Amino acid sequence: MDPKLLESLKRKVQQELVNREREVLEYWLAELEKVYRKKHQTLAELKSELNLLMEKMRKRLSVIQTKGI
């Protein structure tokens, strides 16, 4: 395979990975910011919200691990 083509493909793949990682981080940061902005009356309410967020993340990881997507 042509070295220039190979290098070009490597750059494209790397850029796509960076873009996807950025999108994922932006999504989860937005979810965390939603929890942060809420006016929690007690520590228990905050912990409950954080547990919901963690469960959402666990479910997504489970889907990715089982389906590979």
C-alpha positions as CSV (number, residue, x, y, z in Angstrom):
1,M,0.0,0.0,0.0
2,D,1.2,3.5,-0.8
3,P,2.8,5.1,2.3
4,K,1.2,8.5,1.6
5,L,-2.3,6.9,1.3
6,L,-1.7,4.9,4.5
7,E,-0.6,8.0,6.4
8,S,-3.7,9.9,5.0
9,L,-6.0,7.1,6.2
10,K,-4.3,7.0,9.6
11,R,-4.9,10.8,10.0
12,K,-8.5,10.4,9.0
13,V,-9.1,7.6,11.4
14,Q,-7.3,9.5,14.2
15,Q,-9.4,12.6,13.5
16,E,-12.6,10.6,13.5
17,L,-11.7,9.0,16.9
18,V,-10.9,12.4,18.4
19,N,-14.2,13.8,17.1
20,R,-16.2,10.9,18.5
21,E,-14.4,11.2,21.9
22,R,-15.2,14.9,22.0
23,E,-18.9,14.2,21.2
24,V,-19.1,11.6,24.0
25,L,-17.4,13.9,26.5
26,E,-19.6,16.8,25.6
27,Y,-22.7,14.6,26.1
28,W,-21.7,13.3,29.5
29,L,-20.5,16.7,30.6
30,A,-23.9,18.2,29.7
31,E,-25.6,15.4,31.7
32,L,-23.4,16.1,34.7
33,E,-24.0,19.8,34.4
34,K,-27.8,19.2,34.5
35,V,-27.3,17.4,37.9
36,Y,-25.0,20.2,39.1
37,R,-27.5,23.0,38.2
38,K,-30.4,21.4,40.1
39,K,-31.1,22.8,43.5
40,H,-30.8,19.8,45.7
41,Q,-32.3,20.2,49.1
42,T,-30.3,17.4,50.7
43,L,-27.2,15.4,50.1
44,A,-29.5,12.3,49.6
45,E,-31.2,14.0,46.7
46,L,-27.8,14.8,45.1
47,K,-26.6,11.2,45.6
48,S,-29.8,9.9,44.1
49,E,-29.3,12.1,41.0
50,L,-25.7,10.9,40.7
51,N,-26.8,7.3,41.1
52,L,-29.3,7.8,38.2
53,L,-26.5,9.3,36.0
54,M,-24.2,6.4,36.9
55,E,-26.9,3.8,36.1
56,K,-27.5,5.5,32.7
57,M,-23.7,5.3,32.0
58,R,-23.6,1.6,33.1
59,K,-26.5,0.7,30.8
60,R,-24.9,2.4,27.9
61,L,-21.6,0.6,28.6
62,S,-23.5,-2.7,28.8
63,V,-25.2,-2.1,25.4
64,I,-21.8,-1.2,23.8
65,Q,-20.1,-4.3,25.3
66,T,-22.9,-6.7,24.3
67,K,-23.6,-5.3,20.8
68,G,-20.2,-3.9,20.0
69,I,-21.7,-0.6,18.8
